[in-house]
Amino acid sequence: MKLTKGEYCQFNLKTRVQLLREFGNLEFERTFEQKVVRIFILYDFYVEVIYNKKKEEVEKAEPVTSLQMLHMYDLQ
């Protein structure tokens, strides 16, 4: 099974996180106060995950659409 970025976007947040756990590789993680930013590579695209430590939940799991963002995390 291989997903495209567009197919990944069709899933809800819970399923996106599940897919990252099963098939993604963690490339970057940094904590900013109550938020944890994680960058995963999933097949041939990157996904940015924002985890709220206070609420203990994932707030966002979206494909990275900008190379500038990857440069910000020193990934490209």
Number of C-alpha atoms within 10 A of each C-alpha: 4 10 13 11 18 9 9 19 14 10 12 10 16 11 13 18 17 11 15 17 13 9 13 18 15 14 13 14 14 11 13 9 9 11 19 15 17 18 24 22 18 22 14 9 14 22 24 20 23 19 19 18 14 9 10 10 11 17 13 17 23 18 19 18 13 9 10 12 13 15 10 9 15 9 13 9
